């Protein structure tokens, strides 16, 4: 069984400056709840109880959020505001949280490698918190992917179709169609220009990775932008064995961009907050 979820959360969030100058981008609120909490709730709902978070300088707020605030809880105990902390307290009580630091920003692949001491030798999930994924009609994205992992026992990436002129923002896959929503990957390119993209199927911030990925990342040379890319390591894994790409069910919001962040806030306010979900 998959028990652990890794959250790479050491980035500077430069697309959201100056808001992220002193606040982690993962703590940006969608209505009244920070992005990181949505990700942890998705992982918890998928049956994962061990949350491993890779942080960096200035990210202490992430640790404080998933900790008990005795003074605050004392102040609001017995008041109409007490229920606002119920969801966070439930996560604290039902999950374990461990942390390590990525000292230098060397890419997503490097961030995942930094999490190896927290993961060990087992398959694990990865959530990028600024990709907010919501499925109102059924299982969350991680739950969908874990069901696939239990069937195929290999690394899986979540994908969605994007406009051809936006491929330079993503890792892009090409592969053999196994069923309507599932591909066996045979090529992956990190942030290709539209004319170089193998398809318009873009990887978004949900992964299931087998533990051999750590060795592959360690042997991966810096690629796009001089960083160690998880896409390059996954391509090695795909050529040596099997990597699947899954067109998930649900909505995804790029909350690292102002437009996506506003869209996510409006959606969550109307579909979750107002309906008490």
VOPAGU-2260 file (C-alpha; in pm, 1 decimal, decimal comma):
REM VOPAGU-2260
SITE   aa  ch    i         X         Y         Z
SITE  UNK   A    0       0,0       0,0       0,0
SITE  UNK   A    1     102,2     359,0     -55,5
SITE  UNK   A    2     127,0     530,3     281,3
SITE  UNK   A    3     321,7     850,6     222,1
SITE  UNK   A    4     271,2    1171,2      26,4
SITE  UNK   A    5     556,6    1408,3     -55,3
SITE  UNK   A    6     494,2    1781,5     -86,4
SITE  UNK   A    7     778,1    1974,6    -256,3
SITE  UNK   A    8     729,1    2318,1     -99,6
SITE  UNK   A    9    1064,4    2492,8    -107,8
SITE  UNK   A   10    1008,3    2721,1    -408,1
SITE  UNK   A   11    1009,1    3097,3    -381,7
SITE  UNK   A   12     672,5    3152,5    -552,3
SITE  UNK   A   13     813,9    3432,3    -765,9
SITE  UNK   A   14     505,4    3446,4    -988,1
SITE  UNK   A   15     314,4    3577,1    -686,6
SITE  UNK   A   16     554,3    3843,6    -560,7
SITE  UNK   A   17     523,5    4056,2    -356,1
SITE  UNK   A   18     260,5    3843,5    -172,9
SITE  UNK   A   19     509,8    3556,9    -137,8
SITE  UNK   A   20     803,9    3768,7     -22,9
SITE  UNK   A   21     745,8    3673,9     340,9
SITE  UNK   A   22     471,3    3409,0     308,4
SITE  UNK   A   23     503,7    3062,8     150,0
SITE  UNK   A   24     303,1    3035,9    -169,7
SITE  UNK   A   25     158,3    2712,8     -31,1
SITE  UNK   A   26      -6,0    2920,0     244,0
SITE  UNK   A   27    -196,9    3142,4       1,8
SITE  UNK   A   28    -563,8    3107,2      99,0
SITE  UNK   A   29    -832,6    2977,6    -131,1
SITE  UNK   A   30   -1127,8    3143,6      44,7
SITE  UNK   A   31   -1043,3    3053,9     408,2
SITE  UNK   A   32    -806,4    2758,4     367,8
SITE  UNK   A   33    -443,7    2753,5     248,3
SITE  UNK   A   34    -342,5    2563,5     -63,3
SITE  UNK   A   35    -129,0    2317,4     131,0
SITE  UNK   A   36    -429,8    2209,6     337,2
SITE  UNK   A   37    -630,9    2126,5      26,0
SITE  UNK   A   38    -343,4    1904,1     -85,5
SITE  UNK   A   39    -310,2    1731,4     252,4
SITE  UNK   A   40    -685,4    1671,3     263,4
SITE  UNK   A   41    -671,6    1514,1     -83,7
SITE  UNK   A   42    -391,0    1285,3      30,4
SITE  UNK   A   43    -570,5    1195,1     353,9
SITE  UNK   A   44    -889,9    1117,1     161,3
SITE  UNK   A   45    -682,8     881,7     -56,6
SITE  UNK   A   46    -582,1     687,0     254,4
SITE  UNK   A   47    -237,0     840,9     302,7
SITE  UNK   A   48    -145,5     927,7     659,9
SITE  UNK   A   49     221,3    1024,8     641,8
SITE  UNK   A   50     282,9    1372,0     496,6
SITE  UNK   A   51     645,6    1448,0     405,1
SITE  UNK   A   52     708,2    1813,6     327,3
SITE  UNK   A   53    1024,3    1949,4     162,6
SITE  UNK   A   54    1059,9    2310,0     274,9
SITE  UNK   A   55    1313,2    2590,7     245,1
SITE  UNK   A   56    1409,4    2917,0     408,4
SITE  UNK   A   57    1113,8    3126,7     518,4
SITE  UNK   A   58     871,2    2833,7     517,6
SITE  UNK   A   59     818,2    2795,2     892,6
SITE  UNK   A   60     449,2    2884,0     852,9
SITE  UNK   A   61     391,1    2542,5     692,1
SITE  UNK   A   62     508,0    2364,2    1006,0
SITE  UNK   A   63     313,4    2598,4    1231,8
SITE  UNK   A   64      -7,9    2543,8    1034,9
SITE  UNK   A   65      -1,9    2169,2    1100,7
SITE  UNK   A   66      67,6    2211,1    1470,8
SITE  UNK   A   67    -150,6    2287,3    1770,5
SITE  UNK   A   68    -187,8    2655,8    1859,8
SITE  UNK   A   69    -279,5    2633,7    2226,0
SITE  UNK   A   70    -325,4    3007,2    2274,6
SITE  UNK   A   71    -554,7    3044,5    1972,7
SITE  UNK   A   72    -757,8    2737,4    2058,6
SITE  UNK   A   73    -797,2    2859,6    2415,0
SITE  UNK   A   74    -918,5    3199,0    2295,3
SITE  UNK   A   75   -1190,2    3063,2    2067,3
SITE  UNK   A   76   -1295,4    2758,6    2272,1
SITE  UNK   A   77   -1669,7    2764,1    2330,0
SITE  UNK   A   78   -1730,5    3042,2    2076,7
SITE  UNK   A   79   -1895,3    3039,4    1735,4
SITE  UNK   A   80   -1547,2    3048,4    1577,4
SITE  UNK   A   81   -1425,4    2720,7    1723,4
SITE  UNK   A   82   -1547,7    2515,3    1428,4
SITE  UNK   A   83   -1318,9    2701,9    1188,6
SITE  UNK   A   84   -1020,7    2502,9    1319,6
SITE  UNK   A   85   -1197,2    2165,9    1321,0
SITE  UNK   A   86   -1068,0    2059,5     978,3
SITE  UNK   A   87    -708,5    2147,0    1055,6
SITE  UNK   A   88    -721,5    1979,5    1395,1
SITE  UNK   A   89    -861,8    1664,5    1234,0
SITE  UNK   A   90    -560,2    1651,3    1000,5
SITE  UNK   A   91    -320,2    1702,4    1291,1
SITE  UNK   A   92    -484,4    1417,8    1482,2
SITE  UNK   A   93    -510,3    1173,6    1189,9
SITE  UNK   A   94    -182,5    1234,8    1002,0
SITE  UNK   A   95     186,7    1256,8    1081,2
SITE  UNK   A   96     396,4    1540,8     939,9
SITE  UNK   A   97     770,0    1529,7     879,1
SITE  UNK   A   98     991,0    1796,3     725,5
SITE  UNK   A   99    1325,2    1836,6     554,7
SITE  UNK   A  100    1487,3    2122,8     365,3
SITE  UNK   A  101    1593,2    2173,2       8,3
SITE  UNK   A  102    1892,4    2398,6      62,5
SITE  UNK   A  103    1930,5    2505,3    -301,7
SITE  UNK   A  104    1659,1    2544,4    -566,0
SITE  UNK   A  105    1773,7    2285,3    -821,1
SITE  UNK   A  106    1443,4    2178,8    -975,1
SITE  UNK   A  107    1151,7    1951,2    -892,3
SITE  UNK   A  108    1356,4    1636,9    -940,9
SITE  UNK   A  109    1607,2    1756,5    -683,7
SITE  UNK   A  110    1327,9    1853,0    -442,9
SITE  UNK   A  111    1184,4    1501,1    -465,4
SITE  UNK   A  112    1530,4    1353,5    -410,3
SITE  UNK   A  113    1564,6    1567,0     -96,8
SITE  UNK   A  114    1256,9    1389,4      36,4
SITE  UNK   A  115    1411,1    1041,4      10,9
SITE  UNK   A  116    1504,7    1021,8     383,3
SITE  UNK   A  117    1140,7    1088,4     470,5
SITE  UNK   A  118    1003,8     833,2     220,0
SITE  UNK   A  119    1244,0     541,7     236,7
SITE  UNK   A  120    1221,3     241,8       4,9
SITE  UNK   A  121     852,1     242,3     -85,0
SITE  UNK   A  122     616,7     380,3    -348,0
SITE  UNK   A  123     475,6     723,0    -268,0
SITE  UNK   A  124     256,2    1003,8    -394,7
SITE  UNK   A  125     368,4    1356,4    -482,7
SITE  UNK   A  126     142,8    1661,9    -464,8
SITE  UNK   A  127     234,6    2007,5    -590,5
SITE  UNK   A  128      11,0    2223,2    -372,2
SITE  UNK   A  129     -20,6    2510,8    -618,5
SITE  UNK   A  130    -196,9    2271,2    -857,6
SITE  UNK   A  131    -536,8    2260,5    -688,3
SITE  UNK   A  132    -739,4    1959,6    -803,9
SITE  UNK   A  133   -1107,0    1911,6    -717,0
SITE  UNK   A  134   -1352,3    1646,9    -830,6
SITE  UNK   A  135   -1705,6    1714,5    -711,4
SITE  UNK   A  136   -1846,5    1405,1    -880,2
SITE  UNK   A  137   -1641,6    1129,5    -722,0
SITE  UNK   A  138   -1294,6    1033,9    -602,2
SITE  UNK   A  139   -1017,6    1290,4    -569,9
SITE  UNK   A  140    -731,4    1276,9    -818,0
SITE  UNK   A  141    -490,7    1096,5    -583,4
SITE  UNK   A  142    -755,5     839,1    -497,6
SITE  UNK   A  143    -807,1     773,9    -867,8
SITE  UNK   A  144    -432,7     734,1    -921,5
SITE  UNK   A  145    -379,0     504,4    -624,8
SITE  UNK   A  146    -649,3     272,0    -758,3
SITE  UNK   A  147    -453,3     259,6   -1084,1
SITE  UNK   A  148    -128,1     194,6    -898,2
SITE  UNK   A  149    -286,4     -97,0    -713,3
SITE  UNK   A  150    -365,8    -244,4   -1054,6
SITE  UNK   A  151     -46,9    -169,6   -1250,9
SITE  UNK   A  152     226,0    -123,8    -981,6
SITE  UNK   A  153     428,9     135,9   -1170,0
SITE  UNK   A  154     486,8     511,3   -1168,1
SITE  UNK   A  155     189,7     719,6   -1282,3
SITE  UNK   A  156     166,5    1087,9   -1378,0
SITE  UNK   A  157    -153,8    1289,1   -1402,9
SITE  UNK   A  158    -207,1    1463,2   -1736,0
SITE  UNK   A  159    -453,5    1695,7   -1903,9
SITE  UNK   A  160    -485,6    1841,7   -2251,1
SITE  UNK   A  161    -359,8    2199,7   -2279,2
SITE  UNK   A  162    -363,2    2448,3   -2568,1
SITE  UNK   A  163     -73,7    2380,6   -2804,3
SITE  UNK   A  164      75,3    2724,0   -2741,2
SITE  UNK   A  165     107,4    2648,8   -2365,6
SITE  UNK   A  166     325,3    2337,1   -2383,0
SITE  UNK   A  167     632,2    2539,9   -2281,2
SITE  UNK   A  168     487,9    2562,4   -1928,2
SITE  UNK   A  169     473,2    2185,7   -1867,3
SITE  UNK   A  170     633,0    1849,3   -1902,1
SITE  UNK   A  171     463,3    1689,8   -2203,8
SITE  UNK   A  172     416,5    1319,1   -2276,6
SITE  UNK   A  173     356,9    1099,0   -2576,4
SITE  UNK   A  174     258,0     737,3   -2553,8
SITE  UNK   A  175      49,6     437,6   -2647,6
SITE  UNK   A  176    -319,6     464,5   -2565,8
SITE  UNK   A  177    -418,2     175,4   -2337,7
SITE  UNK   A  178    -773,9     293,7   -2278,4
SITE  UNK   A  179    -960,0     620,8   -2320,2
SITE  UNK   A  180    -794,2     785,6   -2018,6
SITE  UNK   A  181    -462,4     600,4   -1988,5
SITE  UNK   A  182    -135,2     604,6   -2184,5
SITE  UNK   A  183     181,9     400,9   -2161,9
SITE  UNK   A  184     449,9     667,9   -2188,1
SITE  UNK   A  185     728,3     634,2   -2444,1
SITE  UNK   A  186     843,2     997,9   -2456,0
SITE  UNK   A  187     849,0    1293,9   -2217,5
SITE  UNK   A  188     984,8    1642,8   -2280,8
SITE  UNK   A  189    1022,6    1919,9   -2024,0
SITE  UNK   A  190     871,1    2254,3   -2127,5
SITE  UNK   A  191     896,6    2209,2   -2506,1
SITE  UNK   A  192     817,5    2484,8   -2750,3
SITE  UNK   A  193     493,1    2413,6   -2938,9
SITE  UNK   A  194     677,5    2307,1   -3252,6
SITE  UNK   A  195     885,2    2057,7   -3050,0
SITE  UNK   A  196     607,6    1917,0   -2827,8
SITE  UNK   A  197     528,4    1546,3   -2881,8
SITE  UNK   A  198     161,4    1614,0   -2797,3
SITE  UNK   A  199     -55,5    1853,1   -2598,4
SITE  UNK   A  200     -81,6    1615,1   -2301,0
SITE  UNK   A  201      71,7    1803,6   -2009,1
SITE  UNK   A  202     183,5    1663,3   -1673,7
SITE  UNK   A  203      24,0    1837,9   -1375,7
SITE  UNK   A  204     118,5    1827,1   -1009,3
SITE  UNK   A  205      12,1    1474,7    -912,4
SITE  UNK   A  206     243,0    1173,3    -927,2
SITE  UNK   A  207     267,2     818,6    -798,6
SITE  UNK   A  208     633,8     717,8    -797,3
SITE  UNK   A  209     806,3     387,6    -731,0
SITE  UNK   A  210    1116,3     405,2    -506,6
SITE  UNK   A  211    1366,4     334,4    -783,7
SITE  UNK   A  212    1298,0     689,0    -901,4
SITE  UNK   A  213    1541,1     816,7    -638,6
SITE  UNK   A  214    1837,4     641,9    -800,7
SITE  UNK   A  215    1729,5     761,9   -1142,2
SITE  UNK   A  216    1706,1    1122,2   -1020,2
SITE  UNK   A  217    2049,7    1095,8    -857,6
SITE  UNK   A  218    2194,3     989,9   -1194,8
SITE  UNK   A  219    2011,7    1260,4   -1392,6
SITE  UNK   A  220    2212,8    1552,6   -1522,4
SITE  UNK   A  221    2070,5    1905,3   -1505,4
SITE  UNK   A  222    1833,2    1967,5   -1793,5
SITE  UNK   A  223    1592,8    2249,4   -1876,4
SITE  UNK   A  224    1693,9    2575,9   -1705,4
SITE  UNK   A  225    1998,2    2401,0   -1557,2
SITE  UNK   A  226    1777,1    2216,3   -1307,9
SITE  UNK   A  227    1730,3    1846,7   -1227,0
SITE  UNK   A  228    1395,0    1765,3   -1382,0
SITE  UNK   A  229    1167,5    1484,5   -1265,1
SITE  UNK   A  230    1052,6    1454,6   -1628,3
SITE  UNK   A  231    1402,1    1344,6   -1735,3
SITE  UNK   A  232    1421,1    1081,7   -1460,6
SITE  UNK   A  233    1073,3     953,1   -1545,4
SITE  UNK   A  234    1171,4     920,6   -1911,9
SITE  UNK   A  235    1456,8     689,4   -1806,3
SITE  UNK   A  236    1208,6     488,5   -1601,5
SITE  UNK   A  237     965,3     470,9   -1892,9
SITE  UNK   A  238    1234,9     341,1   -2128,9
SITE  UNK   A  239    1356,1      82,1   -1877,7
SITE  UNK   A  240    1014,8     -33,0   -1759,8
SITE  UNK   A  241     675,7     132,7   -1745,6
SITE  UNK   A  242     532,9     476,9   -1667,1
SITE  UNK   A  243     163,1     547,8   -1714,8
SITE  UNK   A  244      -4,2     881,9   -1782,1
SITE  UNK   A  245    -360,3     923,8   -1658,9
SITE  UNK   A  246    -619,6    1177,2   -1778,1
SITE  UNK   A  247    -780,7    1237,5   -1442,0
SITE  UNK   A  248   -1141,1    1321,1   -1366,8
SITE  UNK   A  249   -1201,6    1661,3   -1208,4
SITE  UNK   A  250   -1089,4    2021,6   -1232,4
SITE  UNK   A  251    -736,9    2153,9   -1196,9
SITE  UNK   A  252    -645,4    2513,7   -1118,2
SITE  UNK   A  253    -294,6    2654,5   -1165,3
SITE  UNK   A  254    -279,2    2857,2    -845,0
SITE  UNK   A  255      73,7    2967,4    -920,7
SITE  UNK   A  256     -76,1    3214,1   -1168,7
SITE  UNK   A  257    -301,2    3505,2   -1077,9
SITE  UNK   A  258    -569,5    3397,0   -1324,7
SITE  UNK   A  259    -578,5    3038,7   -1198,5
SITE  UNK   A  260    -574,8    3154,0    -837,9
SITE  UNK   A  261    -876,7    3380,6    -890,2
SITE  UNK   A  262   -1061,2    3105,8   -1081,0
SITE  UNK   A  263    -992,3    2860,3    -797,0
SITE  UNK   A  264   -1109,8    3107,5    -533,8
SITE  UNK   A  265   -1434,5    3178,1    -719,1
SITE  UNK   A  266   -1499,7    2807,8    -778,1
SITE  UNK   A  267   -1430,5    2704,4    -418,0
SITE  UNK   A  268   -1637,6    2990,5    -279,2
SITE  UNK   A  269   -1939,6    2895,1    -487,0
SITE  UNK   A  270   -1909,2    2514,6    -486,3
SITE  UNK   A  271   -1752,8    2442,1    -146,4
SITE  UNK   A  272   -1765,1    2732,1      97,5
SITE  UNK   A  273   -2124,3    2843,6      36,9
SITE  UNK   A  274   -2240,7    2482,0      45,2
SITE  UNK   A  275   -2053,6    2405,7     366,5
SITE  UNK   A  276   -1827,6    2140,0     210,8
